[in-house]
Structure formats: structure tokens, C-alpha cells
Amino acid sequence: MKVFLECLPCLLRQVLDATKTATDDADLRNTIMTEALEMLRGYGSFPNAPTVARGMQRLIKAHTGNADPYAAIKQSDLALALRLLPDVRQQVESRDDSLYWALKAAATGNLLDCAAGTRFDAERFTAEFETLFAVCDDAAFRERLQTAQTLLVIGDNAGETVFDGLLLSQFPHLRRTYAVRSAPAINDATAADALASGLDAYADILPTGCDAPGVLLSECSETFLERFYASDIVISKGQGNLETLSDCPREIFFLLKAKCPAVAGLLGVDLYAYVFRHREYRPDKA
Amino acid sequence: MKVFLECLPCLLRQVLDATKTATDDADLRNTIMTEALEMLRGYGSFPNAPTVARGMQRLIKAHTGNADPYAAIKQSDLALALRLLPDVRQQVESRDDSLYWALKAAATGNLLDCAAGTRFDAERFTAEFETLFAVCDDAAFRERLQTAQTLLVIGDNAGETVFDGLLLSQFPHLRRTYAVRSAPAINDATAADALASGLDAYADILPTGCDAPGVLLSECSETFLERFYASDIVISKGQGNLETLSDCPREIFFLLKAKCPAVAGLLGVDLYAYVFRHREYRPDKA
């Protein structure tokens, strides 16, 4: 998915937030922002927005030495999600269609995204949890579940991970893998964040081999690629993964909140809608 | 007031909105955004954000021939404000302190600002009208009114103008001037917008001589400068005028809603606060 014009102000806000967090030095901030604008000017040469975001993060690291400006925010989001978890689990398990609500809990977790500029608190999570999916291809998902033996979930933000654990726990009969970024990428989950979310109780935790806030298949490890293509079901969380996997050669279920007009437009939903979209792939008909 | 780092994403969003309104041609949009990013990269060489915004507007005009991308939005904001006016006037006139509420109506009008990305409807106006000023230097203003013979109000956005008329109408004993941009500048009011708001019933309508979304004194006409320095009271509306007049050599009353963190921080108020700030000027103590 290309870099949309709508991505440009958002990417610039993102690098500004990260820069302000990474350094208090005014000159350094100016240097980083000037170089970020130079990079952004070449947006047409990037394959997608997460690749630009990764480039900007590298700029910040090169100038400040800070490779993880969002470390504190991630810890705070994780702590909040862990506090919410018992109540959300009780909600999911007490409802008639636990699978639907487990998917919805994991999608609502996609709220925890400082990189998208969304604010978050317990009250908002509870309210948004009750909002139904605008698109929910759960029929196809339930059909796949009847024969599947393996499930891969590709994580997005730290904190959101906690609710992904609730989703993973619904499928004890499957061999489950949870994929994470190989190094800090904005506020995205790494292996350490997945462990802090307790996901090792449900799944193998597998870094993709890529440090972008998305999955750049050309940069992923062979181990990840093998798991990606061989898994019976792949669930991709969030916008960054959608942006980088929207044209990939396999079936995927995209689970996310559409947090920007470009992604909402592409999915054909209203801004801020919740989506569980089955993307079919039939190579013989390509 | 310099270009803050926080201005950069906002300026980029602004030029994107204007570009999308001005042309449907994808190539042209890309050309404009690339050149806008190049201009933005040199933000350190601009004296203030309104000057950057003006440069971007010139880019759009040069590439599309459209000098007024916000024309339709301005008309719509004007129409909405005119519909609200009778009720707001009744509110102002029925309250004990009509002067305070006339100032507050004019400040609340500063909501009508698509350039700042704020949304607006009748319900929101009514709710925000009841929000008190966080800073209100009305004592100094009332003192000046006791001896003043002339008042200059420097307008900001089209639509907001309508409520400025309500403020102007409070001072029938003063010779009143309402200053406007000399040519379209984002959604700012021009002479045509002031006339459409009925301001000629209360004041001389005077273009500043400048087409930036602010007042660049070095570009203003002699007629305006004479009025600016000679008026007993000057009220400056909105952020763009504050950004360009914050260091000018005369006393000013700044009347606005603080719609961005940079301006709120500078004024020492919370984001979105309403402010009526007396800025004194004593050249002998400079």
C-alpha cells in the first residue's frame, strides 16, 4: 500500500513526537526535523508509510542514540492493559459468542496506539469494546478454524498485545505463533513486550526479522517467512501490518481499528470503524 | 513568534487540505506537496508560521490557478454564523455583563476555523459559548474604554466575522475599524467576507495590505499602519494575528481560542482555552 498524501502530516507528527521524547536539545531537534522533512519530500520513492516511519526512527537513533523513544509509553500502555484484562476476559467469557468478543477485544486493543495519536483510558476502552465490527468476516474465519492446525497472529502495538493474549487463549487446540518486531519500531511490540504481556503461555513468540512498524516481507527472516506461508490461518493486527501486507501472496484476516482516513477509505468503512476483514488469495485466478 | 516545531505537521496538513480542495489532479497534488515539503524544510528561515502558510498558498495558486481554495467553506461558515447570530445576540444582551459576553461571543467565533482543523456546528458553538475565559484582562480593557475614541479590530476567519460584528456593536460611541486580509489567505476574512457579515454597519472595513494569514507589518499599507498605531484600542483576533503581532511596538488586546499546543504554551493556558490577553507596551521601559 503506497504512501498516501494523507500519511505525510501524520508521519511528520509522529517523528516530531518521537524526537521530543528522545532529546531535549533544541538544535538536535531542529536537525532531526529538517532531515525528516528531506526524507519525507522523497515519499514517492518509499513503498509504504511504515518504511518511511522506520527511516525516521533511524534518523532519531543516529542523532540521539535513543533507539526506543517510546519505551516509557509502552510500559505505561502495557500496565494499563494488564489492569483491564481481568474485566475484559470476564466480559468475553460471559457472552454468548465468545469468539466474536475475543476478536473484538483484540481489535479494541488496537486503540492503544500513541503513534496514531489516539488517547486511551479504561473508560474509553470499555465504551469502544461495545462498538460492533463494521466489517466482520467471522464466517470465513470459523470455517477455517474447523480444519486449521496452526495460527499465526502478527502483533502491532505494545499493550494491545495483552488483549491478543485473550484471543490466542480461545484456540488451545491450535499451534499458535505470535510475531513481533525484531527491534523497537515506534510503540510496536517486541519480544520483550510480548513476554511482559504473558503471551508465552499461549504461543511461540517469533520476531519477524524486520524492525519496521509493519511487515516488510523482503526483510523478514526465513524462519518467519516459513511460518507466515505455512500457517493455516494468519491474523494481521493493525494498520502498519495492513499497509505492508495488503498485496502479499497469501490469505490473511486483517483485524484492526481504522484510525486514519486513508486506511478507512481503502477498507470502505467509516473512520474509526472496527474491522475483521478476510482477504482471500487465489493464485490460480491471479 | 518563530515557527515552532509543532507548527510543521499542522502546516503540512493545512497545505494538504487546501491542495485537495484546489485540484483533483493526482500528479499536480504530488507536485504541490513535494514543493511544500521543500519549503517546510526551510522553516528556520521564516519569521513565523503565517508566512510559511502564505508561501504554501502561493504554491497552490501557481500550480492550480486557484487562489481561493477555501471559498466554499468560507461561504458555508458565514451562512452558519449568520443563522446563529440572532440567538447569540439575544444571549449577550440578556446577561448582566454584556461586554464580557460580547467578547466571549467574538472569541467563541474563533472556533470557525477549518484551517486549524476544528469542526464546528451550532451545538458546539452554544456549548463553548458558556465556557468562561481562562484569561480575561477585561479590567484594563474597560479602563481604556473610558477615554478611547477609536477602536481597531483585526479580523481572523470568515464566519467568525459575524460575531465580531456583535462585539463592534457594543461601542457605538467609538470610531471603529475592522481590518481584513487584502486577498484570500486560507479561510481568513477579506473585505467581501466582512461585508457579507454586515460589518459595514458598525465599522470602516480596511484591508491590511497584506495577504498572509496574519499581519506582517512590513507588508501592510500606510493607511493600515496609520490606523494601527493611532487607534486608542486594538483588538487582535485569533492565532495568526497573535503569531505575527506578538512582538509589535504597541499595546494590543489579543482575543482568541488557543487551538494549538504551541500557542497555548506561550500564553500559559491549557489547550483550547479562551483568552482575552492585554499585552502592554511601554517603549520607555524597553
Contacts between the chains, C-beta under 8 A, distances in Angstrom:
chain1	res1	chain2	res2	distance
A	5	B	16	5.7
A	5	B	19	7.7
A	5	B	20	7.5
A	5	B	29	6.1
A	5	B	30	7.5
A	5	B	33	5.7
A	6	B	16	7.0
A	8	B	12	5.8
A	8	B	16	6.6
A	8	B	33	6.5
A	8	B	37	7.3
A	9	B	9	4.9
A	9	B	10	7.7
A	9	B	12	4.4
A	9	B	13	3.9
A	9	B	16	6.1
A	10	B	9	7.7
A	12	B	8	5.8
A	12	B	9	4.3
A	12	B	12	5.5
A	13	B	9	3.9
A	16	B	5	5.7
A	16	B	6	7.0
A	16	B	8	6.6
A	16	B	9	6.1
A	19	B	5	7.7
A	20	B	5	7.5
A	29	B	5	6.1
A	30	B	5	7.5
A	30	B	44	6.6
A	33	B	5	5.7
A	33	B	8	6.4
A	33	B	43	8.0
A	34	B	41	5.9
A	34	B	43	8.0
A	34	B	44	7.5
A	37	B	8	7.3
A	37	B	37	5.8
A	37	B	40	5.5
A	37	B	41	4.1
A	37	B	43	7.9
A	38	B	41	5.8
A	40	B	37	5.5
A	41	B	34	5.9
A	41	B	37	4.0
A	41	B	38	5.8
A	41	B	41	6.8
A	43	B	33	7.9
A	43	B	34	8.0
A	43	B	37	7.8
A	44	B	30	6.6
A	44	B	34	7.5
